[in-house]
Amino acid sequence: MSNPKTISCPHCGEPARVDSSNDYRPFCSRRCKLIDLGDWLDESNRIPDPSGSAPQGNWDNGGGDDQGLPH
Ligand SMILES: [Zn+2]
């Protein structure tokens, strides 16, 4: 039983070792890991980036609301 434990690389399907000798597990190689991670990041970045229209100026309006209330 000296067979190293391998799985199919989720990206390319090549055998990939899943022991500690493989830094890129469950992928077979660094390339596959980076490609798959890149895909994943692409997916999560589909949410529109709000940095173009951050609603930071709205807080300026909140100061004078209580001047109409009788004390
Ligand atoms: Zn691979």
N, CA, C, O and the ligand as a Tripos MOL2 file, in Angstrom:
@<TRIPOS>MOLECULE
protein
  285   283    72     0     0
PROTEIN
NO_CHARGES

@<TRIPOS>ATOM
      1 N           0.8440   -1.2060    0.0000 N.3       1 MET1
      2 CA          0.0000    0.0000    0.0000 C.3       1 MET1
      3 C           0.8740    1.2490    0.0000 C.2       1 MET1
      4 O           0.7600    2.0930    0.8890 O.2       1 MET1
      5 N           1.7270    1.3610   -0.9760 N.am      2 SER2
      6 CA          2.5470    2.5540   -1.0400 C.3       2 SER2
      7 C           1.9850    3.5520   -2.0440 C.2       2 SER2
      8 O           2.6430    4.5160   -2.4350 O.2       2 SER2
      9 N           0.7770    3.2940   -2.4390 N.am      3 ASN3
     10 CA          0.1610    4.2010   -3.3990 C.3       3 ASN3
     11 C          -0.1180    5.5550   -2.7430 C.2       3 ASN3
     12 O          -0.8040    5.6170   -1.7230 O.2       3 ASN3
     13 N           0.4000    6.6180   -3.3090 N.am      4 PRO4
     14 CA          0.0690    7.9300   -2.7600 C.3       4 PRO4
     15 C          -1.3930    8.2440   -3.0250 C.2       4 PRO4
     16 O          -1.9340    7.8950   -4.0740 O.2       4 PRO4
     17 N          -2.0110    8.8910   -2.0870 N.am      5 LYS5
     18 CA         -3.4260    9.2060   -2.2470 C.3       5 LYS5
     19 C          -3.5710   10.3510   -3.2420 C.2       5 LYS5
     20 O          -2.9960   11.4250   -3.0670 O.2       5 LYS5
     21 N          -4.3370   10.1030   -4.2700 N.am      6 THR6
     22 CA         -4.5360   11.1430   -5.2650 C.3       6 THR6
     23 C          -6.0150   11.3070   -5.5460 C.2       6 THR6
     24 O          -6.8140   10.3890   -5.3620 O.2       6 THR6
     25 N          -6.3490   12.4800   -5.9880 N.am      7 ILE7
     26 CA         -7.7020   12.7470   -6.4780 C.3       7 ILE7
     27 C          -7.5600   13.3510   -7.8660 C.2       7 ILE7
     28 O          -6.4490   13.6290   -8.3170 O.2       7 ILE7
     29 N          -8.6640   13.5490   -8.5290 N.am      8 SER8
     30 CA         -8.6070   14.2370   -9.8010 C.3       8 SER8
     31 C          -8.5940   15.7370   -9.5500 C.2       8 SER8
     32 O          -9.4240   16.2660   -8.8110 O.2       8 SER8
     33 N          -7.6510   16.4020  -10.1690 N.am      9 CYS9
     34 CA         -7.5830   17.8500  -10.0520 C.3       9 CYS9
     35 C          -8.9160   18.4580  -10.4800 C.2       9 CYS9
     36 O          -9.4050   18.1580  -11.5690 O.2       9 CYS9
     37 N          -9.5110   19.3080   -9.6400 N.am     10 PRO10
     38 CA        -10.8110   19.8880   -9.9870 C.3      10 PRO10
     39 C         -10.7700   20.7280  -11.2630 C.2      10 PRO10
     40 O         -11.7990   20.9850  -11.8880 O.2      10 PRO10
     41 N          -9.5770   21.1440  -11.6300 N.am     11 HIS11
     42 CA         -9.4930   22.0150  -12.7990 C.3      11 HIS11
     43 C          -9.2370   21.2430  -14.0830 C.2      11 HIS11
     44 O          -9.9590   21.4050  -15.0670 O.2      11 HIS11
     45 N          -8.1970   20.3980  -14.0710 N.am     12 CYS12
     46 CA         -7.8200   19.7380  -15.3200 C.3      12 CYS12
     47 C          -8.0520   18.2350  -15.2990 C.2      12 CYS12
     48 O          -7.9410   17.5820  -16.3370 O.2      12 CYS12
     49 N          -8.3730   17.6720  -14.1340 N.am     13 GLY13
     50 CA         -8.6730   16.2570  -14.0680 C.3      13 GLY13
     51 C          -7.4680   15.3720  -13.9350 C.2      13 GLY13
     52 O          -7.6230   14.1550  -13.8340 O.2      13 GLY13
     53 N          -6.2820   15.9160  -13.9300 N.am     14 GLU14
     54 CA         -5.0780   15.1290  -13.7260 C.3      14 GLU14
     55 C          -5.0220   14.6550  -12.2840 C.2      14 GLU14
     56 O          -5.5900   15.2920  -11.3970 O.2      14 GLU14
     57 N          -4.3400   13.5380  -12.0470 N.am     15 PRO15
     58 CA         -4.1820   13.0800  -10.6680 C.3      15 PRO15
     59 C          -3.4290   14.1140   -9.8380 C.2      15 PRO15
     60 O          -2.3820   14.6170  -10.2450 O.2      15 PRO15
     61 N          -3.9750   14.4160   -8.6850 N.am     16 ALA16
     62 CA         -3.3450   15.3900   -7.8110 C.3      16 ALA16
     63 C          -3.1660   14.7700   -6.4380 C.2      16 ALA16
     64 O          -4.1090   14.2050   -5.8850 O.2      16 ALA16
     65 N          -1.9970   14.8670   -5.8980 N.am     17 ARG17
     66 CA         -1.7610   14.3180   -4.5650 C.3      17 ARG17
     67 C          -2.4500   15.1890   -3.5310 C.2      17 ARG17
     68 O          -2.4940   16.4140   -3.6410 O.2      17 ARG17
     69 N          -2.9870   14.5100   -2.5190 N.am     18 VAL18
     70 CA         -3.6720   15.2740   -1.4790 C.3      18 VAL18
     71 C          -2.9460   15.1790   -0.1460 C.2      18 VAL18
     72 O          -3.5120   15.5150    0.8950 O.2      18 VAL18
     73 N          -1.6900   14.7200   -0.1700 N.am     19 ASP19
     74 CA         -0.9420   14.7220    1.0850 C.3      19 ASP19
     75 C          -0.1680   16.0380    1.2080 C.2      19 ASP19
     76 O          -0.2700   16.9290    0.3650 O.2      19 ASP19
     77 N           0.6020   16.1220    2.2820 N.am     20 SER20
     78 CA          1.2150   17.4160    2.5820 C.3      20 SER20
     79 C           2.3320   17.7670    1.6210 C.2      20 SER20
     80 O           2.8730   18.8710    1.6840 O.2      20 SER20
     81 N           2.6900   16.8470    0.7290 N.am     21 SER21
     82 CA          3.7390   17.1720   -0.2310 C.3      21 SER21
     83 C           3.2100   18.0450   -1.3620 C.2      21 SER21
     84 O           3.9740   18.5820   -2.1640 O.2      21 SER21
     85 N           1.9030   18.1740   -1.4080 N.am     22 ASN22
     86 CA          1.3200   18.9700   -2.4880 C.3      22 ASN22
     87 C           0.7500   20.2590   -1.9060 C.2      22 ASN22
     88 O          -0.3180   20.2610   -1.2940 O.2      22 ASN22
     89 N           1.4640   21.3300   -2.1050 N.am     23 ASP23
     90 CA          1.0270   22.6090   -1.5650 C.3      23 ASP23
     91 C          -0.2290   23.1170   -2.2500 C.2      23 ASP23
     92 O          -0.9040   24.0130   -1.7440 O.2      23 ASP23
     93 N          -0.5300   22.5530   -3.3800 N.am     24 TYR24
     94 CA         -1.6110   23.1080   -4.1900 C.3      24 TYR24
     95 C          -2.8530   22.2370   -4.1730 C.2      24 TYR24
     96 O          -3.7870   22.4540   -4.9460 O.2      24 TYR24
     97 N          -2.8590   21.2390   -3.2780 N.am     25 ARG25
     98 CA         -4.0160   20.3710   -3.2130 C.3      25 ARG25
     99 C          -5.2800   21.1880   -2.9470 C.2      25 ARG25
    100 O          -5.1730   22.1950   -2.2480 O.2      25 ARG25
    101 N          -6.4210   20.8500   -3.4280 N.am     26 PRO26
    102 CA         -6.6730   19.6380   -4.2010 C.3      26 PRO26
    103 C          -6.3140   19.7560   -5.6740 C.2      26 PRO26
    104 O          -6.7280   18.9150   -6.4710 O.2      26 PRO26
    105 N          -5.5720   20.7530   -6.0460 N.am     27 PHE27
    106 CA         -5.1960   20.8990   -7.4480 C.3      27 PHE27
    107 C          -3.8850   20.1840   -7.7000 C.2      27 PHE27
    108 O          -3.1570   19.8690   -6.7590 O.2      27 PHE27
    109 N          -3.5740   19.9230   -8.9750 N.am     28 CYS28
    110 CA         -2.3880   19.1600   -9.2980 C.3      28 CYS28
    111 C          -1.1700   20.0660   -9.3430 C.2      28 CYS28
    112 O          -0.0420   19.5840   -9.2390 O.2      28 CYS28
    113 N          -1.3710   21.3480   -9.4950 N.am     29 SER29
    114 CA         -0.2410   22.2350   -9.6920 C.3      29 SER29
    115 C          -0.6280   23.6560   -9.3170 C.2      29 SER29
    116 O          -1.8030   23.9920   -9.1680 O.2      29 SER29
    117 N           0.3880   24.4630   -9.1740 N.am     30 ARG30
    118 CA          0.1510   25.8640   -8.8420 C.3      30 ARG30
    119 C          -0.6950   26.5530   -9.9170 C.2      30 ARG30
    120 O          -1.5570   27.3850   -9.6300 O.2      30 ARG30
    121 N          -0.4120   26.1710  -11.1610 N.am     31 ARG31
    122 CA         -1.1290   26.7910  -12.2650 C.3      31 ARG31
    123 C          -2.6330   26.5620  -12.1210 C.2      31 ARG31
    124 O          -3.4360   27.4900  -12.2180 O.2      31 ARG31
    125 N          -2.9900   25.2790  -11.8850 N.am     32 CYS32
    126 CA         -4.4080   24.9640  -11.7810 C.3      32 CYS32
    127 C          -5.0330   25.6800  -10.5910 C.2      32 CYS32
    128 O          -6.1670   26.1520  -10.6730 O.2      32 CYS32
    129 N          -4.3030   25.7620   -9.4960 N.am     33 LYS33
    130 CA         -4.8560   26.4250   -8.3290 C.3      33 LYS33
    131 C          -5.1070   27.9000   -8.6230 C.2      33 LYS33
    132 O          -6.1600   28.4380   -8.2800 O.2      33 LYS33
    133 N          -4.1430   28.5430   -9.2540 N.am     34 LEU34
    134 CA         -4.2930   29.9650   -9.5250 C.3      34 LEU34
    135 C          -5.4120   30.2070  -10.5280 C.2      34 LEU34
    136 O          -6.1860   31.1550  -10.3930 O.2      34 LEU34
    137 N          -5.4900   29.3520  -11.5230 N.am     35 ILE35
    138 CA         -6.5420   29.5260  -12.5160 C.3      35 ILE35
    139 C          -7.9070   29.3680  -11.8620 C.2      35 ILE35
    140 O          -8.8220   30.1550  -12.1030 O.2      35 ILE35
    141 N          -8.0300   28.3250  -11.0230 N.am     36 ASP36
    142 CA         -9.3170   28.1000  -10.4020 C.3      36 ASP36
    143 C          -9.6480   29.2040   -9.4210 C.2      36 ASP36
    144 O         -10.7930   29.6490   -9.3480 O.2      36 ASP36
    145 N          -8.6670   29.6460   -8.6750 N.am     37 LEU37
    146 CA         -8.8930   30.7460   -7.7470 C.3      37 LEU37
    147 C          -9.2740   32.0120   -8.4980 C.2      37 LEU37
    148 O         -10.1250   32.7790   -8.0480 O.2      37 LEU37
    149 N          -8.6400   32.2260   -9.6450 N.am     38 GLY38
    150 CA         -8.9810   33.3780  -10.4640 C.3      38 GLY38
    151 C         -10.4190   33.3240  -10.9370 C.2      38 GLY38
    152 O         -11.1190   34.3370  -10.9490 O.2      38 GLY38
    153 N         -10.8560   32.1340  -11.3280 N.am     39 ASP39
    154 CA        -12.2470   31.9840  -11.7330 C.3      39 ASP39
    155 C         -13.1780   32.3310  -10.5960 C.2      39 ASP39
    156 O         -14.1950   32.9990  -10.7820 O.2      39 ASP39
    157 N         -12.8140   31.8660   -9.4150 N.am     40 TRP40
    158 CA        -13.6680   32.0860   -8.2610 C.3      40 TRP40
    159 C         -13.7430   33.5740   -7.9300 C.2      40 TRP40
    160 O         -14.8060   34.0910   -7.5890 O.2      40 TRP40
    161 N         -12.6140   34.2480   -8.0340 N.am     41 LEU41
    162 CA        -12.6080   35.6760   -7.7390 C.3      41 LEU41
    163 C         -13.4230   36.4310   -8.7810 C.2      41 LEU41
    164 O         -14.1560   37.3640   -8.4540 O.2      41 LEU41
    165 N         -13.2900   36.0220  -10.0310 N.am     42 ASP42
    166 CA        -14.0940   36.6360  -11.0720 C.3      42 ASP42
    167 C         -15.5670   36.5370  -10.7290 C.2      42 ASP42
    168 O         -16.3300   37.4910  -10.8770 O.2      42 ASP42
    169 N         -15.9460   35.3580  -10.2660 N.am     43 GLU43
    170 CA        -17.3410   35.1160   -9.9480 C.3      43 GLU43
    171 C         -17.8180   36.0780   -8.8650 C.2      43 GLU43
    172 O         -18.8880   36.6740   -8.9810 O.2      43 GLU43
    173 N         -17.0190   36.2240   -7.8170 N.am     44 SER44
    174 CA        -17.4640   37.0470   -6.7000 C.3      44 SER44
    175 C         -17.3770   38.5280   -7.0290 C.2      44 SER44
    176 O         -18.0070   39.3530   -6.3670 O.2      44 SER44
    177 N         -16.6060   38.8660   -8.0430 N.am     45 ASN45
    178 CA        -16.4780   40.2710   -8.3950 C.3      45 ASN45
    179 C         -17.5490   40.7320   -9.3590 C.2      45 ASN45
    180 O         -17.5240   41.8710   -9.8240 O.2      45 ASN45
    181 N         -18.4850   39.8600   -9.6600 N.am     46 ARG46
    182 CA        -19.5720   40.2830  -10.5570 C.3      46 ARG46
    183 C         -20.5150   41.2580   -9.8700 C.2      46 ARG46
    184 O         -21.2310   42.0140  -10.5270 O.2      46 ARG46
    185 N         -20.5080   41.2330   -8.5500 N.am     47 ILE47
    186 CA        -21.2750   42.2430   -7.8230 C.3      47 ILE47
    187 C         -20.6960   43.6090   -8.1750 C.2      47 ILE47
    188 O         -19.4840   43.8020   -8.0800 O.2      47 ILE47
    189 N         -21.5380   44.5590   -8.5790 N.am     48 PRO48
    190 CA        -21.0170   45.8670   -8.9900 C.3      48 PRO48
    191 C         -20.2220   46.5180   -7.8650 C.2      48 PRO48
    192 O         -20.6490   46.5330   -6.7100 O.2      48 PRO48
    193 N         -19.0850   47.0440   -8.2160 N.am     49 ASP49
    194 CA        -18.2160   47.6510   -7.2230 C.3      49 ASP49
    195 C         -18.7830   49.0070   -6.8000 C.2      49 ASP49
    196 O         -18.9020   49.9060   -7.6330 O.2      49 ASP49
    197 N         -19.1300   49.1700   -5.5410 N.am     50 PRO50
    198 CA        -19.7610   50.4210   -5.1010 C.3      50 PRO50
    199 C         -18.7770   51.5580   -4.9070 C.2      50 PRO50
    200 O         -19.1700   52.6640   -4.5350 O.2      50 PRO50
    201 N         -17.4880   51.2960   -5.1570 N.am     51 SER51
    202 CA        -16.5060   52.3310   -4.8580 C.3      51 SER51
    203 C         -16.6560   53.5320   -5.7930 C.2      51 SER51
    204 O         -16.1420   54.6100   -5.4940 O.2      51 SER51
    205 N         -17.3450   53.3620   -6.9100 N.am     52 GLY52
    206 CA        -17.5300   54.4790   -7.8190 C.3      52 GLY52
    207 C         -18.5630   55.4710   -7.3260 C.2      52 GLY52
    208 O         -18.4980   56.6530   -7.6660 O.2      52 GLY52
    209 N         -19.5330   55.0020   -6.5170 N.am     53 SER53
    210 CA        -20.5980   55.8870   -6.0620 C.3      53 SER53
    211 C         -20.8770   55.6530   -4.5810 C.2      53 SER53
    212 O         -22.0100   55.3800   -4.1830 O.2      53 SER53
    213 N         -19.8450   55.7620   -3.7890 N.am     54 ALA54
    214 CA        -20.0150   55.5240   -2.3570 C.3      54 ALA54
    215 C         -20.8600   56.6390   -1.7480 C.2      54 ALA54
    216 O         -20.5820   57.8190   -1.9620 O.2      54 ALA54
    217 N         -21.8890   56.2670   -0.9900 N.am     55 PRO55
    218 CA        -22.8070   57.2750   -0.4430 C.3      55 PRO55
    219 C         -22.2560   57.9460    0.7920 C.2      55 PRO55
    220 O         -22.8940   57.9250    1.8440 O.2      55 PRO55
    221 N         -21.0960   58.5340    0.6850 N.am     56 GLN56
    222 CA        -20.4700   59.0900    1.8770 C.3      56 GLN56
    223 C         -20.9900   60.4850    2.2010 C.2      56 GLN56
    224 O         -20.9350   60.8990    3.3590 O.2      56 GLN56
    225 N         -21.4970   61.2270    1.2070 N.am     57 GLY57
    226 CA        -21.8980   62.6010    1.4490 C.3      57 GLY57
    227 C         -23.2270   62.7140    2.1750 C.2      57 GLY57
    228 O         -23.5740   63.7990    2.6420 O.2      57 GLY57
    229 N         -23.9830   61.6220    2.2820 N.am     58 ASN58
    230 CA        -25.3180   61.7020    2.8550 C.3      58 ASN58
    231 C         -25.3190   62.0450    4.3320 C.2      58 ASN58
    232 O         -26.3190   62.5290    4.8630 O.2      58 ASN58
    233 N         -24.2170   61.7990    4.9850 N.am     59 TRP59
    234 CA        -24.1860   62.0240    6.4310 C.3      59 TRP59
    235 C         -24.2020   63.5170    6.7370 C.2      59 TRP59
    236 O         -24.4770   63.9040    7.8730 O.2      59 TRP59
    237 N         -23.9210   64.3430    5.7750 N.am     60 ASP60
    238 CA        -23.8840   65.7780    6.0470 C.3      60 ASP60
    239 C         -25.2580   66.3490    6.3270 C.2      60 ASP60
    240 O         -25.3500   67.4300    6.9080 O.2      60 ASP60
    241 N         -26.3260   65.6770    5.9440 N.am     61 ASN61
    242 CA        -27.6660   66.2150    6.0850 C.3      61 ASN61
    243 C         -28.2780   65.9840    7.4590 C.2      61 ASN61
    244 O         -29.3370   66.5420    7.7480 O.2      61 ASN61
    245 N         -27.6710   65.2060    8.2930 N.am     62 GLY62
    246 CA        -28.3140   64.7520    9.5130 C.3      62 GLY62
    247 C         -28.2100   65.7180   10.6880 C.2      62 GLY62
    248 O         -28.6910   65.3790   11.7690 O.2      62 GLY62
    249 N         -27.6280   66.8670   10.5480 N.am     63 GLY63
    250 CA        -27.3280   67.6900   11.7080 C.3      63 GLY63
    251 C         -28.4790   68.5340   12.2320 C.2      63 GLY63
    252 O         -28.6230   68.6670   13.4470 O.2      63 GLY63
    253 N         -29.3010   69.1080   11.3660 N.am     64 GLY64
    254 CA        -30.2180   70.1400   11.8500 C.3      64 GLY64
    255 C         -31.6530   69.6860   12.0010 C.2      64 GLY64
    256 O         -32.5520   70.5150   11.8610 O.2      64 GLY64
    257 N         -31.9150   68.4570   12.2700 N.am     65 ASP65
    258 CA        -33.2890   67.9760   12.3000 C.3      65 ASP65
    259 C         -34.0560   68.4040   13.5420 C.2      65 ASP65
    260 O         -35.2830   68.4880   13.4880 O.2      65 ASP65
    261 N         -33.4100   68.6700   14.6250 N.am     66 ASP66
    262 CA        -34.1350   68.8740   15.8840 C.3      66 ASP66
    263 C         -34.5040   70.3350   16.1350 C.2      66 ASP66
    264 O         -35.0820   70.6510   17.1750 O.2      66 ASP66
    265 N         -34.1810   71.2320   15.2000 N.am     67 GLN67
    266 CA        -34.4470   72.6380   15.4780 C.3      67 GLN67
    267 C         -35.9160   72.9890   15.3500 C.2      67 GLN67
    268 O         -36.3300   74.0400   15.8390 O.2      67 GLN67
    269 N         -36.7420   72.1300   14.6950 N.am     68 GLY68
    270 CA        -38.1580   72.4190   14.5680 C.3      68 GLY68
    271 C         -38.9740   71.9500   15.7580 C.2      68 GLY68
    272 O         -40.1520   72.2930   15.8520 O.2      68 GLY68
    273 N         -38.4150   71.2020   16.6440 N.am     69 LEU69
    274 CA        -39.2040   70.6610   17.7520 C.3      69 LEU69
    275 C         -39.3010   71.6460   18.9110 C.2      69 LEU69
    276 O         -38.2770   72.1430   19.3820 O.2      69 LEU69
    277 N         -40.5010   71.9330   19.3730 N.am     70 PRO70
    278 CA        -40.6360   72.7920   20.5710 C.3      70 PRO70
    279 C         -40.1030   72.0930   21.8040 C.2      70 PRO70
    280 O         -40.2880   70.8870   21.9690 O.2      70 PRO70
    281 N         -39.4720   72.8100   22.6320 N.am     71 HIS71
    282 CA        -38.8650   72.1830   23.8070 C.3      71 HIS71
    283 C         -39.7930   72.2340   24.9920 C.2      71 HIS71
    284 O         -39.4450   71.7510   26.0700 O.2      71 HIS71
    285 ZN         -4.7020   20.4090  -12.6960 Zn       72 ZN72
@<TRIPOS>BOND
     1     1     2 1
     2     2     3 1
     3     3     4 2
     4     3     5 am
     5     5     6 1
     6     6     7 1
     7     7     8 2
     8     7     9 am
     9     9    10 1
    10    10    11 1
    11    11    12 2
    12    11    13 am
    13    13    14 1
    14    14    15 1
    15    15    16 2
    16    15    17 am
    17    17    18 1
    18    18    19 1
    19    19    20 2
    20    19    21 am
    21    21    22 1
    22    22    23 1
    23    23    24 2
    24    23    25 am
    25    25    26 1
    26    26    27 1
    27    27    28 2
    28    27    29 am
    29    29    30 1
    30    30    31 1
    31    31    32 2
    32    31    33 am
    33    33    34 1
    34    34    35 1
    35    35    36 2
    36    35    37 am
    37    37    38 1
    38    38    39 1
    39    39    40 2
    40    39    41 am
    41    41    42 1
    42    42    43 1
    43    43    44 2
    44    43    45 am
    45    45    46 1
    46    46    47 1
    47    47    48 2
    48    47    49 am
    49    49    50 1
    50    50    51 1
    51    51    52 2
    52    51    53 am
    53    53    54 1
    54    54    55 1
    55    55    56 2
    56    55    57 am
    57    57    58 1
    58    58    59 1
    59    59    60 2
    60    59    61 am
    61    61    62 1
    62    62    63 1
    63    63    64 2
    64    63    65 am
    65    65    66 1
    66    66    67 1
    67    67    68 2
    68    67    69 am
    69    69    70 1
    70    70    71 1
    71    71    72 2
    72    71    73 am
    73    73    74 1
    74    74    75 1
    75    75    76 2
    76    75    77 am
    77    77    78 1
    78    78    79 1
    79    79    80 2
    80    79    81 am
    81    81    82 1
    82    82    83 1
    83    83    84 2
    84    83    85 am
    85    85    86 1
    86    86    87 1
    87    87    88 2
    88    87    89 am
    89    89    90 1
    90    90    91 1
    91    91    92 2
    92    91    93 am
    93    93    94 1
    94    94    95 1
    95    95    96 2
    96    95    97 am
    97    97    98 1
    98    98    99 1
    99    99   100 2
   100    99   101 am
   101   101   102 1
   102   102   103 1
   103   103   104 2
   104   103   105 am
   105   105   106 1
   106   106   107 1
   107   107   108 2
   108   107   109 am
   109   109   110 1
   110   110   111 1
   111   111   112 2
   112   111   113 am
   113   113   114 1
   114   114   115 1
   115   115   116 2
   116   115   117 am
   117   117   118 1
   118   118   119 1
   119   119   120 2
   120   119   121 am
   121   121   122 1
   122   122   123 1
   123   123   124 2
   124   123   125 am
   125   125   126 1
   126   126   127 1
   127   127   128 2
   128   127   129 am
   129   129   130 1
   130   130   131 1
   131   131   132 2
   132   131   133 am
   133   133   134 1
   134   134   135 1
   135   135   136 2
   136   135   137 am
   137   137   138 1
   138   138   139 1
   139   139   140 2
   140   139   141 am
   141   141   142 1
   142   142   143 1
   143   143   144 2
   144   143   145 am
   145   145   146 1
   146   146   147 1
   147   147   148 2
   148   147   149 am
   149   149   150 1
   150   150   151 1
   151   151   152 2
   152   151   153 am
   153   153   154 1
   154   154   155 1
   155   155   156 2
   156   155   157 am
   157   157   158 1
   158   158   159 1
   159   159   160 2
   160   159   161 am
   161   161   162 1
   162   162   163 1
   163   163   164 2
   164   163   165 am
   165   165   166 1
   166   166   167 1
   167   167   168 2
   168   167   169 am
   169   169   170 1
   170   170   171 1
   171   171   172 2
   172   171   173 am
   173   173   174 1
   174   174   175 1
   175   175   176 2
   176   175   177 am
   177   177   178 1
   178   178   179 1
   179   179   180 2
   180   179   181 am
   181   181   182 1
   182   182   183 1
   183   183   184 2
   184   183   185 am
   185   185   186 1
   186   186   187 1
   187   187   188 2
   188   187   189 am
   189   189   190 1
   190   190   191 1
   191   191   192 2
   192   191   193 am
   193   193   194 1
   194   194   195 1
   195   195   196 2
   196   195   197 am
   197   197   198 1
   198   198   199 1
   199   199   200 2
   200   199   201 am
   201   201   202 1
   202   202   203 1
   203   203   204 2
   204   203   205 am
   205   205   206 1
   206   206   207 1
   207   207   208 2
   208   207   209 am
   209   209   210 1
   210   210   211 1
   211   211   212 2
   212   211   213 am
   213   213   214 1
   214   214   215 1
   215   215   216 2
   216   215   217 am
   217   217   218 1
   218   218   219 1
   219   219   220 2
   220   219   221 am
   221   221   222 1
   222   222   223 1
   223   223   224 2
   224   223   225 am
   225   225   226 1
   226   226   227 1
   227   227   228 2
   228   227   229 am
   229   229   230 1
   230   230   231 1
   231   231   232 2
   232   231   233 am
   233   233   234 1
   234   234   235 1
   235   235   236 2
   236   235   237 am
   237   237   238 1
   238   238   239 1
   239   239   240 2
   240   239   241 am
   241   241   242 1
   242   242   243 1
   243   243   244 2
   244   243   245 am
   245   245   246 1
   246   246   247 1
   247   247   248 2
   248   247   249 am
   249   249   250 1
   250   250   251 1
   251   251   252 2
   252   251   253 am
   253   253   254 1
   254   254   255 1
   255   255   256 2
   256   255   257 am
   257   257   258 1
   258   258   259 1
   259   259   260 2
   260   259   261 am
   261   261   262 1
   262   262   263 1
   263   263   264 2
   264   263   265 am
   265   265   266 1
   266   266   267 1
   267   267   268 2
   268   267   269 am
   269   269   270 1
   270   270   271 1
   271   271   272 2
   272   271   273 am
   273   273   274 1
   274   274   275 1
   275   275   276 2
   276   275   277 am
   277   277   278 1
   278   278   279 1
   279   279   280 2
   280   279   281 am
   281   281   282 1
   282   282   283 1
   283   283   284 2
@<TRIPOS>SUBSTRUCTURE
     1 MET1         2 RESIDUE 1 A MET
     2 SER2         6 RESIDUE 1 A SER
     3 ASN3        10 RESIDUE 1 A ASN
     4 PRO4        14 RESIDUE 1 A PRO
     5 LYS5        18 RESIDUE 1 A LYS
     6 THR6        22 RESIDUE 1 A THR
     7 ILE7        26 RESIDUE 1 A ILE
     8 SER8        30 RESIDUE 1 A SER
     9 CYS9        34 RESIDUE 1 A CYS
    10 PRO10       38 RESIDUE 1 A PRO
    11 HIS11       42 RESIDUE 1 A HIS
    12 CYS12       46 RESIDUE 1 A CYS
    13 GLY13       50 RESIDUE 1 A GLY
    14 GLU14       54 RESIDUE 1 A GLU
    15 PRO15       58 RESIDUE 1 A PRO
    16 ALA16       62 RESIDUE 1 A ALA
    17 ARG17       66 RESIDUE 1 A ARG
    18 VAL18       70 RESIDUE 1 A VAL
    19 ASP19       74 RESIDUE 1 A ASP
    20 SER20       78 RESIDUE 1 A SER
    21 SER21       82 RESIDUE 1 A SER
    22 ASN22       86 RESIDUE 1 A ASN
    23 ASP23       90 RESIDUE 1 A ASP
    24 TYR24       94 RESIDUE 1 A TYR
    25 ARG25       98 RESIDUE 1 A ARG
    26 PRO26      102 RESIDUE 1 A PRO
    27 PHE27      106 RESIDUE 1 A PHE
    28 CYS28      110 RESIDUE 1 A CYS
    29 SER29      114 RESIDUE 1 A SER
    30 ARG30      118 RESIDUE 1 A ARG
    31 ARG31      122 RESIDUE 1 A ARG
    32 CYS32      126 RESIDUE 1 A CYS
    33 LYS33      130 RESIDUE 1 A LYS
    34 LEU34      134 RESIDUE 1 A LEU
    35 ILE35      138 RESIDUE 1 A ILE
    36 ASP36      142 RESIDUE 1 A ASP
    37 LEU37      146 RESIDUE 1 A LEU
    38 GLY38      150 RESIDUE 1 A GLY
    39 ASP39      154 RESIDUE 1 A ASP
    40 TRP40      158 RESIDUE 1 A TRP
    41 LEU41      162 RESIDUE 1 A LEU
    42 ASP42      166 RESIDUE 1 A ASP
    43 GLU43      170 RESIDUE 1 A GLU
    44 SER44      174 RESIDUE 1 A SER
    45 ASN45      178 RESIDUE 1 A ASN
    46 ARG46      182 RESIDUE 1 A ARG
    47 ILE47      186 RESIDUE 1 A ILE
    48 PRO48      190 RESIDUE 1 A PRO
    49 ASP49      194 RESIDUE 1 A ASP
    50 PRO50      198 RESIDUE 1 A PRO
    51 SER51      202 RESIDUE 1 A SER
    52 GLY52      206 RESIDUE 1 A GLY
    53 SER53      210 RESIDUE 1 A SER
    54 ALA54      214 RESIDUE 1 A ALA
    55 PRO55      218 RESIDUE 1 A PRO
    56 GLN56      222 RESIDUE 1 A GLN
    57 GLY57      226 RESIDUE 1 A GLY
    58 ASN58      230 RESIDUE 1 A ASN
    59 TRP59      234 RESIDUE 1 A TRP
    60 ASP60      238 RESIDUE 1 A ASP
    61 ASN61      242 RESIDUE 1 A ASN
    62 GLY62      246 RESIDUE 1 A GLY
    63 GLY63      250 RESIDUE 1 A GLY
    64 GLY64      254 RESIDUE 1 A GLY
    65 ASP65      258 RESIDUE 1 A ASP
    66 ASP66      262 RESIDUE 1 A ASP
    67 GLN67      266 RESIDUE 1 A GLN
    68 GLY68      270 RESIDUE 1 A GLY
    69 LEU69      274 RESIDUE 1 A LEU
    70 PRO70      278 RESIDUE 1 A PRO
    71 HIS71      282 RESIDUE 1 A HIS
    72 ZN72       285 GROUP 0 **** ****
